[in-house]
Amino acid sequence: SLQSLLSSMKQACEILTRDPEGGAARIPFETFSFLYLYLASIDGEISETETNAFLHEIKEKADKHSGMVLIRHF
């Protein structure tokens, strides 16, 4: 489901970030996108249209933060 996918993405950000613990947990958009597409394909319930729309929205936010995705973006 989308909720469990987003939960997994938050955990991934916290694991992969170089920010200090308790920080924004930023990761590069490319990394976020790669993981999201992989997990969405495994999930199988989220359409390609939904996935593309979500990643487009996240990229617009990341572009304002030097290409970094913050947990609060999603």
C-alpha positions in Angstrom: 0.0 0.0 0.0 1.0 3.6 -0.4 1.2 4.2 3.3 3.6 1.3 4.0 5.7 2.4 0.9 6.0 5.9 2.3 6.8 4.5 5.7 9.6 2.5 4.1 10.9 5.6 2.3 11.1 7.5 5.6 13.1 4.7 7.1 15.4 4.7 4.0 16.0 8.4 4.3 16.9 8.1 8.0 19.3 5.2 7.2 20.9 6.7 4.1 21.1 10.4 5.1 24.4 12.1 6.0 22.5 14.5 8.2 23.0 14.1 12.0 20.4 12.1 13.9 17.2 14.1 14.3 18.0 16.3 11.3 16.1 16.7 8.1 17.2 13.2 6.8 18.0 14.5 3.3 18.9 12.1 0.5 19.6 12.9 -3.2 16.5 12.8 -5.4 18.2 10.2 -7.6 18.5 7.9 -4.7 15.0 8.5 -3.5 13.6 8.0 -7.0 15.5 4.8 -7.5 14.3 3.3 -4.2 10.7 4.5 -4.7 10.4 3.0 -8.2 11.9 -0.3 -6.9 9.6 -0.5 -3.9 6.5 0.6 -5.9 7.2 -2.2 -8.5 7.4 -4.8 -5.7 4.2 -3.5 -4.1 2.4 -3.8 -7.4 -0.7 -1.8 -6.2 0.5 1.7 -7.1 0.0 2.6 -10.8 2.7 4.0 -13.0 0.7 7.2 -13.4 0.5 7.7 -9.6 4.2 6.9 -9.2 5.2 9.4 -11.9 3.0 12.1 -10.5 4.4 11.6 -7.0 8.0 11.6 -8.2 7.4 14.8 -10.2 6.0 16.5 -7.2 8.9 15.4 -5.0 11.4 16.5 -7.7 9.9 20.0 -7.7 10.4 20.2 -4.0 13.9 18.7 -4.1 15.0 21.2 -6.8 14.4 24.0 -4.3 16.8 22.2 -1.8 19.8 21.5 -4.0 18.3 18.3 -5.4 17.8 16.8 -1.9 14.6 15.1 -0.7 13.6 15.9 2.9 11.2 13.6 4.8 8.8 16.5 5.2 8.4 16.6 1.4 6.2 13.5 1.5 
